Amino acid sequence: WDVRSGTPKLEMGGLSDCVKALAFSRDGKSFAWGGRSDGMAAFHDVATGAEITRLVGHTGAVRGMAVAPNGLGLATVSADRTVKLWDMPESEMSLKSKGSRMLTLGSPR
């Protein structure tokens, strides 16, 4: 939102499911969101809304996420009863070209 005018700076429509979690990168240039029932989450560019990369690994909706204090990682928690820790390189180009590693904590049952 543009606080002065009260109008949205970016609006994304056509999502296939509701957004249940959102987190901004430390530099404010990208954001991650999740909530789809298939467990997918995604990073998008703040300025354009373009998808940077998808985070695939959960089997249930992502219900929460947080960026690490150093800005280099993202934690997601899901209805599949797992927490996943993702690498989040500072460069969007690095993220796009290398993908993300993931560490899973917990178990489905």
Contacts in CASP RR format, 6 or more apart in sequence:
PFRMAT RR
TARGET T0000
AUTHOR 0000-0000-0000
METHOD contacts of the structure
MODEL  1
WDVRSGTPKLEMGGLSDCVKALAFSRDGKSFAWGGRSDGMAAFHDVATGA
EITRLVGHTGAVRGMAVAPNGLGLATVSADRTVKLWDMPESEMSLKSKGS
RMLTLGSPR
1 7 0 8 1.000
1 8 0 8 1.000
1 9 0 8 1.000
2 8 0 8 1.000
2 9 0 8 1.000
10 46 0 8 1.000
10 47 0 8 1.000
10 49 0 8 1.000
12 44 0 8 1.000
12 49 0 8 1.000
15 36 0 8 1.000
16 36 0 8 1.000
17 35 0 8 1.000
17 36 0 8 1.000
17 37 0 8 1.000
17 61 0 8 1.000
18 35 0 8 1.000
19 33 0 8 1.000
19 34 0 8 1.000
19 35 0 8 1.000
20 34 0 8 1.000
20 35 0 8 1.000
20 61 0 8 1.000
20 62 0 8 1.000
20 63 0 8 1.000
20 64 0 8 1.000
21 32 0 8 1.000
21 33 0 8 1.000
21 34 0 8 1.000
21 35 0 8 1.000
21 41 0 8 1.000
21 62 0 8 1.000
21 63 0 8 1.000
21 64 0 8 1.000
21 65 0 8 1.000
21 76 0 8 1.000
22 31 0 8 1.000
22 32 0 8 1.000
22 33 0 8 1.000
22 34 0 8 1.000
22 65 0 8 1.000
23 31 0 8 1.000
23 32 0 8 1.000
23 33 0 8 1.000
23 65 0 8 1.000
23 66 0 8 1.000
23 67 0 8 1.000
23 74 0 8 1.000
24 30 0 8 1.000
24 31 0 8 1.000
24 46 0 8 1.000
24 67 0 8 1.000
25 31 0 8 1.000
25 32 0 8 1.000
25 43 0 8 1.000
25 67 0 8 1.000
25 71 0 8 1.000
25 88 0 8 1.000
26 67 0 8 1.000
26 70 0 8 1.000
26 71 0 8 1.000
26 90 0 8 1.000
27 90 0 8 1.000
28 46 0 8 1.000
29 45 0 8 1.000
29 46 0 8 1.000
29 47 0 8 1.000
29 92 0 8 1.000
30 43 0 8 1.000
30 44 0 8 1.000
30 45 0 8 1.000
30 46 0 8 1.000
30 52 0 8 1.000
30 92 0 8 1.000
31 43 0 8 1.000
31 44 0 8 1.000
31 46 0 8 1.000
32 41 0 8 1.000
32 42 0 8 1.000
32 43 0 8 1.000
32 44 0 8 1.000
32 55 0 8 1.000
32 65 0 8 1.000
32 67 0 8 1.000
32 74 0 8 1.000
32 76 0 8 1.000
33 41 0 8 1.000
33 42 0 8 1.000
33 44 0 8 1.000
34 40 0 8 1.000
34 41 0 8 1.000
34 42 0 8 1.000
34 61 0 8 1.000
34 62 0 8 1.000
34 64 0 8 1.000
34 65 0 8 1.000
34 76 0 8 1.000
35 41 0 8 1.000
35 61 0 8 1.000
35 62 0 8 1.000
35 63 0 8 1.000
36 61 0 8 1.000
36 62 0 8 1.000
37 60 0 8 1.000
37 61 0 8 1.000
38 59 0 8 1.000
38 60 0 8 1.000
39 56 0 8 1.000
39 57 0 8 1.000
39 58 0 8 1.000
39 59 0 8 1.000
39 60 0 8 1.000
39 61 0 8 1.000
39 62 0 8 1.000
39 78 0 8 1.000
39 80 0 8 1.000
40 54 0 8 1.000
40 55 0 8 1.000
40 56 0 8 1.000
40 57 0 8 1.000
40 58 0 8 1.000
40 62 0 8 1.000
41 54 0 8 1.000
41 55 0 8 1.000
41 58 0 8 1.000
41 62 0 8 1.000
41 65 0 8 1.000
41 76 0 8 1.000
42 51 0 8 1.000
42 52 0 8 1.000
42 53 0 8 1.000
42 54 0 8 1.000
42 55 0 8 1.000
43 51 0 8 1.000
43 52 0 8 1.000
43 53 0 8 1.000
43 54 0 8 1.000
43 55 0 8 1.000
43 92 0 8 1.000
43 95 0 8 1.000
44 50 0 8 1.000
44 51 0 8 1.000
44 52 0 8 1.000
45 52 0 8 1.000
45 92 0 8 1.000
52 92 0 8 1.000
52 95 0 8 1.000
52 96 0 8 1.000
53 95 0 8 1.000
53 96 0 8 1.000
53 99 0 8 1.000
53 100 0 8 1.000
55 74 0 8 1.000
55 76 0 8 1.000
55 84 0 8 1.000
55 86 0 8 1.000
55 100 0 8 1.000
55 102 0 8 1.000
57 84 0 8 1.000
57 102 0 8 1.000
58 76 0 8 1.000
58 78 0 8 1.000
58 80 0 8 1.000
58 82 0 8 1.000
58 84 0 8 1.000
59 78 0 8 1.000
59 80 0 8 1.000
59 108 0 8 1.000
60 78 0 8 1.000
60 79 0 8 1.000
60 80 0 8 1.000
61 78 0 8 1.000
61 79 0 8 1.000
62 76 0 8 1.000
62 77 0 8 1.000
62 78 0 8 1.000
63 77 0 8 1.000
63 78 0 8 1.000
63 79 0 8 1.000
64 76 0 8 1.000
64 77 0 8 1.000
65 74 0 8 1.000
65 75 0 8 1.000
65 76 0 8 1.000
65 77 0 8 1.000
66 74 0 8 1.000
66 75 0 8 1.000
67 73 0 8 1.000
67 74 0 8 1.000
67 88 0 8 1.000
68 74 0 8 1.000
68 75 0 8 1.000
68 88 0 8 1.000
71 88 0 8 1.000
71 90 0 8 1.000
72 87 0 8 1.000
72 88 0 8 1.000
72 89 0 8 1.000
72 90 0 8 1.000
73 85 0 8 1.000
73 86 0 8 1.000
73 87 0 8 1.000
73 88 0 8 1.000
74 85 0 8 1.000
74 86 0 8 1.000
74 88 0 8 1.000
75 83 0 8 1.000
75 84 0 8 1.000
75 85 0 8 1.000
75 86 0 8 1.000
76 83 0 8 1.000
76 84 0 8 1.000
76 86 0 8 1.000
77 83 0 8 1.000
78 84 0 8 1.000
80 108 0 8 1.000
81 106 0 8 1.000
81 107 0 8 1.000
81 108 0 8 1.000
81 109 0 8 1.000
82 104 0 8 1.000
82 105 0 8 1.000
82 106 0 8 1.000
82 107 0 8 1.000
82 108 0 8 1.000
83 104 0 8 1.000
83 105 0 8 1.000
83 106 0 8 1.000
84 102 0 8 1.000
84 103 0 8 1.000
84 104 0 8 1.000
84 105 0 8 1.000
85 102 0 8 1.000
85 103 0 8 1.000
85 105 0 8 1.000
86 100 0 8 1.000
86 101 0 8 1.000
86 102 0 8 1.000
87 99 0 8 1.000
87 100 0 8 1.000
87 101 0 8 1.000
87 102 0 8 1.000
88 95 0 8 1.000
88 100 0 8 1.000
89 95 0 8 1.000
89 98 0 8 1.000
END
